Amino acid sequence: MVETLCTIVIFLYVIPVSLISLLVSKRALLSYSPTLLKMTNASSILSQLVGMVQPICLVLIQQALPPMFIALGKVEGRTSYSNIMGSAFSRYFMFQIVNIFFVTVVAGSFFDTASKIVENPRMAFELLGLSMPKQSAFFTNYILLKTFIGLGAELTR
């Protein structure tokens, strides 16, 4: 029953992760505000800061998951702390693979090329293949933020 609940939680998190990928990506933020676009063109530091908004939002919504996975491990009847942490780690790993890697890559790549795919469906795989490497900046920022902010939050927890 707990495994089913964890699977449901992991797949329901697709919705907020997709929304964050769509609404607060660097491209989306710059399209909302022409003033911000001018400022980021003038300053490379501000451009990098705008690019870090999406990973920061993803790290923040993930902070609720480890305590929930630990509590589910206790409800499941696991007795030792290492066993509870092992199950929480494996569930959190699955969350990272499904929601951060697949959803972010697919959402970022697909939303960038959706209009071109509609115009020329035969080029869908080529267009997606060309847009996927653009997600590398997000993953670099995400790993850095997760290392310095996410792990710090885990240590204080």
Backbone as ProteinMPNN parsed JSONL, in Angstrom:
{"seq_chain_A": "MVETLCTIVIFLYVIPVSLISLLVSKRALLSYSPTLLKMTNASSILSQLVGMVQPICLVLIQQALPPMFIALGKVEGRTSYSNIMGSAFSRYFMFQIVNIFFVTVVAGSFFDTASKIVENPRMAFELLGLSMPKQSAFFTNYILLKTFIGLGAELTR", "coords_chain_A": {"N_chain_A": [[0.817, -1.189, 0.0], [1.956, 1.214, 0.766], [3.97, 1.476, -1.132], [2.41, 1.845, -3.419], [1.218, 4.29, -2.781], [3.535, 5.913, -2.722], [4.318, 5.725, -5.404], [2.145, 6.988, -6.615], [2.454, 9.579, -5.538], [4.944, 10.287, -6.631], [4.324, 10.326, -9.367], [2.276, 12.228, -9.37], [3.66, 14.487, -8.751], [4.627, 15.241, -11.145], [3.03, 17.17, -12.268], [3.42, 19.751, -10.788], [6.189, 19.981, -11.289], [6.322, 20.07, -14.074], [4.868, 22.426, -14.523], [6.526, 24.308, -13.27], [8.793, 23.984, -14.853], [7.795, 24.988, -17.201], [6.771, 27.6, -16.608], [8.7, 29.131, -15.141], [11.101, 28.98, -16.456], [14.171, 30.131, -17.92], [13.832, 31.205, -20.487], [11.029, 31.619, -20.5], [10.71, 33.475, -18.396], [12.112, 35.656, -19.427], [10.527, 36.218, -21.592], [8.243, 37.194, -20.416], [8.871, 39.72, -19.452], [9.985, 42.551, -20.969], [11.73, 44.426, -19.976], [13.329, 42.995, -18.19], [14.584, 41.355, -20.034], [16.168, 43.217, -21.435], [17.839, 43.99, -19.34], [19.164, 41.582, -18.73], [20.533, 41.192, -21.094], [22.357, 43.196, -20.891], [23.828, 42.542, -18.635], [25.786, 39.879, -17.733], [25.893, 38.545, -15.332], [23.363, 38.944, -14.167], [21.923, 37.579, -16.069], [22.748, 34.945, -15.577], [21.705, 34.674, -13.015], [18.95, 34.816, -13.493], [18.684, 32.475, -14.925], [18.957, 30.665, -12.884], [16.612, 30.609, -11.48], [14.608, 28.681, -12.094], [15.872, 26.119, -11.339], [16.144, 26.688, -8.578], [13.482, 26.891, -7.721], [12.64, 24.251, -8.207], [14.273, 22.811, -6.428], [13.295, 23.795, -4.036], [10.583, 22.865, -3.975], [11.085, 20.216, -3.696], [11.971, 19.81, -1.143], [10.065, 18.947, 0.645], [9.741, 16.273, 0.22], [11.746, 14.271, 1.253], [11.235, 14.117, 4.178], [8.599, 13.145, 4.041], [8.907, 10.696, 2.695], [10.457, 9.377, 4.59], [8.649, 9.257, 6.738], [6.721, 7.615, 5.56], [8.206, 5.285, 5.369], [8.389, 4.596, 8.058], [5.685, 4.152, 8.631], [5.327, 1.987, 7.044], [6.442, 0.001, 8.51], [9.099, -0.461, 8.906], [11.929, -1.01, 10.933], [14.608, -0.325, 11.676], [16.726, 2.561, 11.619], [18.518, 2.876, 9.485], [17.385, 1.223, 7.57], [14.957, 2.546, 7.085], [15.944, 4.959, 6.083], [17.244, 3.993, 3.812], [15.089, 3.058, 2.254], [13.743, 5.497, 1.9], [15.689, 6.883, 0.473], [15.86, 5.369, -1.913], [13.3, 5.792, -2.932], [13.328, 8.547, -3.251], [15.326, 8.758, -5.14], [14.05, 7.562, -7.358], [12.096, 9.495, -7.717], [13.705, 11.659, -8.498], [14.751, 10.721, -10.943], [12.401, 10.306, -12.522], [10.887, 12.768, -12.316], [12.662, 15.025, -12.337], [14.697, 14.522, -14.234], [13.471, 13.223, -16.616], [10.957, 14.622, -16.957], [11.711, 17.347, -16.937], [13.56, 17.455, -19.062], [11.98, 16.557, -21.214], [9.793, 18.359, -21.05], [11.109, 20.856, -21.274], [12.404, 20.581, -23.766], [10.29, 19.871, -25.499], [8.382, 21.97, -25.219], [9.833, 24.081, -26.206], [10.073, 23.452, -28.891], [7.555, 22.882, -29.875], [5.842, 24.344, -31.609], [7.256, 24.25, -34.003], [7.266, 21.52, -34.456], [4.576, 21.032, -34.902], [4.248, 22.353, -37.314], [5.936, 20.871, -38.996], [5.756, 17.725, -38.746], [7.327, 15.498, -39.426], [9.906, 16.115, -38.835], [10.15, 15.903, -36.108], [11.711, 14.273, -34.284], [14.298, 15.05, -34.946], [14.205, 17.806, -34.372], [13.658, 17.725, -31.607], [15.97, 16.405, -30.79], [17.871, 18.341, -31.376], [17.147, 20.333, -29.601], [17.442, 19.301, -27.036], [20.167, 19.364, -25.992], [20.275, 21.993, -25.122], [19.243, 21.982, -22.612], [21.253, 21.495, -20.866], [22.415, 23.599, -19.411], [20.486, 24.105, -17.481], [20.64, 21.686, -15.985], [23.25, 21.791, -15.005], [23.119, 24.068, -13.342], [21.142, 23.097, -11.618], [22.384, 20.893, -10.353], [24.464, 22.174, -8.995], [22.984, 23.884, -7.266], [21.495, 21.99, -5.834], [23.546, 20.659, -4.565], [24.73, 22.655, -2.913], [22.584, 23.985, -1.618], [20.374, 22.204, -1.261], [21.564, 19.908, -0.015], [22.611, 21.121, 2.223], [20.259, 21.859, 3.534], [19.318, 19.307, 4.109], [21.267, 18.454, 5.917], [20.825, 20.209, 8.042], [18.305, 19.402, 8.737]], "CA_chain_A": [[0.0, 0.0, 0.0], [2.86, 2.365, 0.834], [4.62, 1.587, -2.443], [1.417, 2.431, -4.325], [1.122, 5.706, -2.418], [4.764, 6.571, -3.184], [4.246, 5.816, -6.863], [1.169, 8.037, -6.925], [3.077, 10.866, -5.205], [5.989, 10.557, -7.623], [3.723, 10.696, -10.646], [1.512, 13.468, -9.228], [4.625, 15.598, -8.736], [4.89, 15.62, -12.53], [2.275, 18.396, -12.555], [4.149, 20.968, -10.406], [7.492, 20.048, -11.942], [6.077, 20.544, -15.45], [4.482, 23.836, -14.459], [7.727, 25.098, -12.976], [9.627, 23.951, -16.051], [7.175, 25.821, -18.228], [6.505, 28.987, -16.212], [9.83, 29.89, -14.613], [12.35, 28.764, -17.184], [14.818, 31.394, -18.296], [13.168, 31.713, -21.694], [9.697, 32.111, -20.14], [10.847, 34.696, -17.595], [12.517, 36.75, -20.305], [9.409, 36.575, -22.477], [7.247, 37.923, -19.636], [9.274, 41.091, -19.148], [10.984, 43.123, -21.874], [12.739, 45.121, -19.166], [14.259, 41.966, -17.712], [15.364, 40.937, -21.197], [17.195, 44.249, -21.665], [18.802, 43.957, -18.227], [20.011, 40.388, -18.854], [21.433, 41.4, -22.225], [23.4, 44.119, -20.455], [24.615, 41.98, -17.539], [25.868, 38.414, -17.773], [25.62, 38.041, -13.983], [21.915, 38.89, -14.037], [21.477, 36.506, -16.954], [22.962, 33.699, -14.85], [20.761, 34.63, -11.903], [17.633, 34.48, -14.049], [18.752, 31.062, -15.278], [18.93, 29.838, -11.681], [15.295, 30.653, -10.848], [13.943, 27.392, -12.273], [16.417, 25.1, -10.429], [15.842, 27.03, -7.184], [12.084, 26.505, -7.48], [12.555, 22.787, -8.141], [14.891, 22.363, -5.179], [12.399, 24.154, -2.935], [9.422, 21.977, -3.87], [11.554, 18.879, -3.345], [12.353, 19.722, 0.262], [9.003, 18.265, 1.392], [9.707, 14.84, -0.081], [12.462, 13.355, 2.145], [10.504, 13.79, 5.415], [7.422, 12.349, 3.727], [9.357, 9.339, 2.41], [10.883, 8.794, 5.872], [7.426, 8.925, 7.48], [6.112, 6.446, 4.925], [9.01, 4.123, 5.758], [7.976, 4.23, 9.422], [4.333, 3.596, 8.527], [5.48, 0.701, 6.381], [6.827, -0.974, 9.524], [10.55, -0.657, 8.962], [12.301, -0.756, 12.318], [15.905, 0.326, 11.856], [16.87, 3.873, 10.985], [19.199, 2.714, 8.198], [16.422, 0.635, 6.653], [14.035, 3.632, 6.739], [16.662, 5.901, 5.219], [17.474, 3.31, 2.541], [13.855, 3.088, 1.456], [13.496, 6.899, 1.523], [16.666, 7.223, -0.559], [15.491, 4.747, -3.192], [12.101, 6.486, -3.436], [13.74, 9.882, -3.679], [16.056, 8.543, -6.383], [13.051, 7.378, -8.42], [11.501, 10.804, -7.954], [14.671, 12.46, -9.254], [14.826, 10.215, -12.312], [11.156, 10.543, -13.245], [10.421, 14.145, -12.365], [13.655, 16.035, -12.676], [15.378, 14.236, -15.495], [12.595, 13.022, -17.767], [9.955, 15.674, -17.134], [12.366, 18.606, -17.286], [14.11, 17.35, -20.418], [10.879, 16.49, -22.177], [9.041, 19.62, -21.026], [11.941, 21.924, -21.827], [12.64, 20.359, -25.193], [9.043, 19.856, -26.257], [7.75, 23.278, -25.236], [10.626, 24.957, -27.065], [9.96, 23.085, -30.306], [6.188, 22.43, -30.178], [5.278, 25.005, -32.798], [7.969, 23.742, -35.18], [6.832, 20.137, -34.674], [3.239, 21.089, -35.498], [4.416, 22.749, -38.712], [6.611, 19.819, -39.751], [5.822, 16.572, -37.848], [8.363, 14.534, -39.811], [11.18, 16.561, -38.258], [9.979, 15.945, -34.65], [12.853, 13.71, -33.564], [15.466, 15.892, -35.2], [14.027, 19.053, -33.616], [13.84, 17.407, -30.187], [17.392, 16.102, -30.603], [18.627, 19.59, -31.395], [16.805, 21.192, -28.465], [17.804, 18.683, -25.758], [21.422, 19.856, -25.405], [20.061, 23.297, -24.49], [18.857, 21.746, -21.217], [22.451, 21.254, -20.062], [22.617, 24.712, -18.47], [19.583, 23.86, -16.358], [21.143, 20.605, -15.151], [24.436, 22.276, -14.299], [22.625, 24.91, -12.241], [20.403, 22.255, -10.686], [23.325, 20.108, -9.551], [25.139, 23.088, -8.079], [22.043, 24.3, -6.229], [21.166, 20.835, -5.01], [24.712, 20.375, -3.74], [24.996, 23.669, -1.893], [21.38, 24.369, -0.852], [19.591, 21.014, -0.888], [22.263, 19.075, 0.954], [22.671, 21.899, 3.468], [18.957, 21.721, 4.191], [19.258, 17.951, 4.638], [22.118, 18.388, 7.101], [20.17, 20.898, 9.168], [17.132, 18.625, 9.127]], "C_chain_A": [[0.869, 1.264, 0.0], [3.57, 2.566, -0.499], [3.679, 2.213, -3.469], [1.276, 3.925, -4.054], [2.349, 6.481, -2.881], [4.768, 6.74, -4.697], [3.275, 6.898, -7.292], [1.762, 9.413, -6.658], [4.128, 11.238, -6.255], [5.376, 10.996, -8.946], [2.835, 11.933, -10.548], [2.427, 14.692, -9.174], [5.01, 16.022, -10.153], [4.209, 16.948, -12.84], [3.026, 19.641, -12.081], [5.521, 21.097, -11.068], [7.34, 20.548, -13.379], [5.704, 22.017, -15.464], [5.675, 24.73, -14.174], [8.63, 25.126, -14.195], [9.096, 24.88, -17.132], [7.148, 27.3, -17.835], [7.717, 29.777, -15.754], [11.16, 29.535, -15.271], [12.917, 30.125, -17.594], [14.13, 32.023, -19.504], [11.796, 32.308, -21.36], [9.787, 33.414, -19.345], [11.227, 35.885, -18.461], [11.399, 37.149, -21.259], [8.324, 37.351, -21.742], [7.579, 39.407, -19.516], [10.329, 41.589, -20.132], [12.095, 43.865, -21.12], [13.783, 44.142, -18.653], [15.143, 41.467, -18.842], [16.478, 41.939, -21.49], [18.267, 44.195, -20.582], [19.723, 42.739, -18.326], [20.944, 40.481, -20.049], [22.59, 42.304, -21.836], [24.321, 43.5, -19.409], [24.611, 40.457, -17.602], [25.597, 37.804, -16.403], [24.117, 37.925, -13.764], [21.335, 37.791, -14.926], [21.637, 35.152, -16.269], [21.986, 33.559, -13.687], [19.348, 34.283, -12.371], [17.59, 33.003, -14.437], [18.693, 30.134, -14.074], [17.563, 29.829, -10.997], [14.599, 29.3, -10.938], [14.546, 26.304, -11.372], [16.132, 25.395, -8.955], [14.415, 26.612, -6.842], [11.938, 24.994, -7.369], [13.164, 22.244, -6.858], [13.961, 22.659, -4.006], [11.195, 23.228, -2.844], [9.829, 20.547, -3.522], [11.851, 18.722, -1.866], [11.291, 19.037, 1.129], [9.052, 16.751, 1.228], [10.495, 13.959, 0.888], [11.748, 13.094, 3.477], [9.262, 12.923, 5.168], [7.822, 10.897, 3.437], [9.844, 8.632, 3.681], [9.665, 8.384, 6.691], [6.731, 7.709, 6.878], [6.886, 5.17, 5.236], [8.663, 3.65, 7.156], [6.591, 3.602, 9.421], [4.385, 2.189, 7.935], [5.908, -0.396, 7.359], [8.313, -1.25, 9.574], [11.026, -0.227, 10.353], [13.614, -0.006, 12.477], [15.967, 1.638, 11.075], [17.524, 3.742, 9.604], [18.265, 2.106, 7.15], [15.41, 1.69, 6.183], [14.706, 4.601, 5.78], [16.956, 5.281, 3.855], [16.242, 3.322, 1.655], [13.531, 4.509, 1.014], [14.439, 7.323, 0.406], [16.274, 6.633, -1.909], [14.24, 5.405, -3.776], [12.458, 7.874, -3.957], [14.532, 9.807, -4.992], [15.098, 8.364, -7.552], [12.364, 8.698, -8.747], [12.423, 11.651, -8.825], [14.72, 12.011, -10.714], [13.572, 10.588, -13.093], [10.889, 12.034, -13.416], [11.473, 15.146, -12.807], [14.271, 15.74, -14.034], [14.407, 14.164, -16.669], [11.636, 14.187, -17.995], [10.614, 16.981, -17.56], [12.931, 18.559, -18.699], [12.989, 17.362, -21.452], [10.123, 17.811, -22.219], [9.852, 20.741, -21.655], [12.152, 21.789, -23.317], [11.357, 20.471, -26.004], [8.419, 21.242, -26.337], [8.522, 24.263, -26.104], [10.377, 24.689, -28.546], [8.545, 22.703, -30.736], [5.636, 23.059, -31.453], [5.96, 24.508, -34.079], [7.552, 22.305, -35.501], [5.453, 20.115, -35.322], [3.333, 21.443, -36.974], [4.995, 21.623, -39.568], [6.787, 18.581, -38.865], [6.912, 15.559, -38.19], [9.716, 14.87, -39.197], [11.159, 16.529, -36.728], [11.214, 15.431, -33.907], [14.114, 14.54, -33.765], [15.381, 17.193, -34.405], [14.213, 18.829, -32.118], [15.304, 17.102, -29.882], [18.262, 17.348, -30.604], [18.343, 20.458, -30.176], [17.214, 20.599, -27.117], [19.139, 19.167, -25.195], [21.289, 21.237, -24.749], [19.668, 23.157, -23.027], [20.074, 21.564, -20.305], [22.713, 22.369, -19.067], [21.716, 24.543, -17.255], [20.165, 22.794, -15.436], [22.41, 21.0, -14.401], [24.024, 23.133, -13.112], [21.915, 24.074, -11.189], [21.35, 21.474, -9.779], [24.059, 20.997, -8.556], [24.217, 23.53, -6.947], [21.697, 23.153, -5.3], [22.321, 20.501, -4.073], [24.84, 21.379, -2.603], [23.787, 24.055, -1.058], [20.646, 23.132, -0.352], [20.279, 20.151, 0.149], [22.457, 19.806, 2.282], [21.371, 21.807, 4.242], [18.811, 20.32, 4.798], [20.099, 17.824, 5.912], [21.48, 19.089, 8.291], [18.927, 20.167, 9.623], [17.565, 17.525, 10.079]], "O_chain_A": [[0.559, 2.248, -0.673], [3.75, 3.7, -0.945], [4.105, 3.021, -4.295], [1.22, 4.729, -4.985], [2.216, 7.597, -3.384], [5.177, 7.782, -5.209], [3.551, 7.646, -8.23], [1.592, 10.324, -7.469], [4.182, 12.382, -6.707], [5.86, 11.938, -9.574], [2.652, 12.629, -11.547], [2.012, 15.8, -9.513], [5.653, 17.056, -10.336], [4.747, 17.762, -13.59], [3.261, 20.533, -12.896], [5.962, 22.206, -11.371], [8.141, 21.358, -13.844], [6.168, 22.771, -16.318], [5.814, 25.796, -14.775], [9.177, 26.174, -14.539], [9.864, 25.481, -17.883], [7.47, 28.16, -18.655], [7.763, 30.99, -15.958], [12.223, 29.769, -14.696], [12.208, 31.131, -17.605], [13.879, 33.228, -19.531], [11.438, 33.369, -21.869], [9.026, 34.349, -19.594], [10.728, 36.992, -18.26], [11.333, 38.301, -21.688], [7.562, 38.089, -22.367], [6.683, 40.25, -19.481], [11.455, 41.093, -20.127], [13.24, 43.922, -21.568], [14.98, 44.429, -18.678], [16.322, 41.185, -18.631], [17.611, 41.543, -21.764], [19.456, 44.337, -20.867], [20.917, 42.837, -18.042], [22.034, 39.911, -20.025], [23.684, 42.191, -22.391], [25.483, 43.894, -19.307], [23.556, 39.826, -17.533], [25.123, 36.671, -16.313], [23.645, 36.92, -13.233], [20.354, 37.147, -14.556], [20.753, 34.301, -16.369], [21.497, 32.465, -13.405], [18.638, 33.533, -11.702], [16.554, 32.356, -14.286], [18.41, 28.945, -14.221], [17.378, 29.104, -10.02], [14.052, 28.825, -9.943], [13.788, 25.615, -10.689], [15.905, 24.475, -8.169], [14.175, 26.038, -5.779], [11.188, 24.507, -6.522], [12.624, 21.31, -6.264], [13.855, 21.853, -3.082], [10.813, 22.837, -1.741], [8.989, 19.754, -3.096], [11.971, 17.597, -1.382], [11.595, 18.593, 2.236], [8.458, 16.025, 2.026], [9.947, 12.948, 1.328], [11.658, 11.935, 3.881], [8.919, 12.073, 5.989], [7.148, 9.97, 3.885], [9.662, 7.424, 3.827], [9.64, 7.299, 7.272], [6.209, 6.867, 7.609], [6.296, 4.096, 5.353], [8.641, 2.448, 7.422], [6.35, 2.627, 10.132], [3.587, 1.321, 8.287], [5.753, -1.583, 7.071], [8.738, -2.197, 10.235], [10.581, 0.791, 10.883], [13.719, 0.869, 13.336], [15.346, 1.793, 10.024], [17.123, 4.424, 8.661], [18.354, 2.445, 5.969], [15.05, 1.718, 5.007], [14.111, 5.015, 4.785], [16.92, 5.98, 2.842], [16.334, 3.566, 0.452], [13.091, 4.718, -0.117], [14.036, 8.044, -0.508], [16.346, 7.315, -2.932], [14.136, 5.557, -4.993], [11.943, 8.313, -4.985], [14.418, 10.687, -5.845], [15.303, 8.944, -8.618], [12.083, 8.988, -9.91], [11.973, 12.286, -9.778], [14.729, 12.845, -11.619], [13.663, 11.125, -14.197], [10.689, 12.507, -14.534], [11.169, 16.04, -13.597], [14.352, 16.624, -14.887], [14.507, 14.952, -17.609], [11.52, 14.681, -19.116], [10.114, 17.653, -18.462], [12.794, 19.522, -19.453], [13.051, 18.092, -22.441], [9.842, 18.331, -23.299], [9.336, 21.493, -22.481], [12.084, 22.775, -24.051], [11.338, 21.09, -27.068], [7.971, 21.654, -27.407], [7.933, 25.18, -26.676], [10.462, 25.604, -29.365], [8.355, 22.24, -31.861], [5.032, 22.374, -32.278], [5.312, 24.365, -35.116], [7.489, 21.917, -36.668], [5.184, 19.282, -36.187], [2.591, 20.903, -37.794], [4.599, 21.44, -40.718], [7.857, 18.398, -38.285], [7.37, 14.833, -37.308], [10.572, 13.996, -39.058], [12.067, 17.076, -36.102], [11.704, 16.096, -32.995], [14.907, 14.704, -32.837], [16.375, 17.634, -33.828], [14.844, 19.637, -31.438], [15.818, 17.496, -28.834], [19.276, 17.402, -29.909], [19.2, 21.236, -29.758], [17.32, 21.339, -26.138], [19.227, 19.368, -23.984], [22.111, 21.602, -23.908], [19.754, 24.127, -22.275], [19.92, 21.488, -19.086], [23.196, 22.1, -17.968], [22.133, 24.806, -16.127], [20.18, 22.982, -14.219], [22.61, 20.571, -13.264], [24.523, 22.946, -12.003], [22.071, 24.319, -9.993], [21.135, 21.405, -8.569], [24.253, 20.613, -7.402], [24.629, 23.546, -5.787], [21.618, 23.346, -4.087], [22.105, 20.109, -2.927], [25.037, 20.99, -1.452], [23.944, 24.42, 0.107], [20.333, 23.023, 0.834], [19.639, 19.706, 1.102], [22.465, 19.181, 3.342], [21.379, 21.691, 5.467], [18.243, 20.17, 5.879], [19.69, 17.166, 6.868], [21.585, 18.615, 9.423], [18.526, 20.294, 10.78], [16.733, 16.742, 10.539]]}, "name": "protein", "num_of_chains": 1, "seq": "MVETLCTIVIFLYVIPVSLISLLVSKRALLSYSPTLLKMTNASSILSQLVGMVQPICLVLIQQALPPMFIALGKVEGRTSYSNIMGSAFSRYFMFQIVNIFFVTVVAGSFFDTASKIVENPRMAFELLGLSMPKQSAFFTNYILLKTFIGLGAELTR"}
